């Protein structure tokens, strides 16, 4: 393999996600999905303790599992 070919392979490699990275992303999405569903099961007293309204909980539960960015409460959904 020439130096030029090796150089091209090293540049192309970072663009491909690793299997471990894909697995981690899937795991994080599943955890987000599961915890958002559990949040829906909390009663009003516990939500109040957390400083959340039922509308906040519904907004959170409606998010896609892969949407993992924190929401800035009081400023919309992003």
C-alpha positions in Angstrom: 0.0 0.0 0.0 1.4 3.4 -0.9 1.6 6.4 1.4 -1.0 8.1 -0.7 -3.5 5.2 -0.2 -2.8 5.0 3.5 -3.4 8.8 3.8 -6.8 8.5 2.0 -7.9 5.6 4.3 -7.1 7.5 7.4 -9.1 10.5 6.3 -12.1 8.4 5.3 -12.2 6.3 8.5 -13.5 9.0 10.9 -16.6 9.6 8.7 -17.8 6.0 9.4 -19.4 5.5 12.8 -18.0 2.7 14.9 -20.1 -0.2 16.0 -19.5 0.8 19.6 -20.7 4.3 18.8 -23.9 3.1 17.1 -24.6 0.7 20.0 -24.1 3.6 22.5 -26.4 5.8 20.6 -29.1 3.1 20.5 -28.7 2.4 24.2 -29.0 6.1 25.0 -32.1 6.5 22.8 -33.7 3.5 24.6 -33.0 4.9 28.0 -34.5 8.3 27.0 -37.6 6.5 25.7 -38.0 4.4 28.8 -37.4 7.3 31.3 -39.8 9.6 29.4 -42.5 7.0 29.7 -41.8 6.5 33.4 -42.0 10.3 33.9 -45.6 10.1 32.5 -46.5 7.8 35.4 -45.6 10.2 38.2 -48.4 11.8 40.1 -49.0 15.5 40.4 -47.3 15.7 43.9 -44.0 14.2 42.6 -44.1 16.4 39.5 -44.5 19.4 41.7 -41.5 18.3 43.8 -39.5 18.2 40.5 -40.8 21.6 39.4 -42.6 20.1 36.4 -46.1 20.6 35.1 -48.1 18.0 33.4 -47.7 20.0 30.2 -43.9 19.8 30.6 -44.1 16.0 31.0 -46.3 15.6 27.9 -43.8 17.8 25.9 -40.9 15.6 27.1 -42.7 12.4 26.4 -43.6 13.5 22.8 -39.9 14.0 21.9 -38.3 11.4 19.6 -36.1 8.9 21.4 -33.0 10.1 19.5 -33.6 13.7 20.6 -31.2 13.8 23.5 -30.4 17.5 23.8 -31.6 19.1 27.0 -34.6 21.3 26.6 -34.3 24.8 28.0 -37.5 25.1 30.0 -39.3 28.3 29.6 -37.7 29.0 26.3 -39.6 26.7 23.9 -38.3 23.3 22.7 -34.6 23.8 21.9 
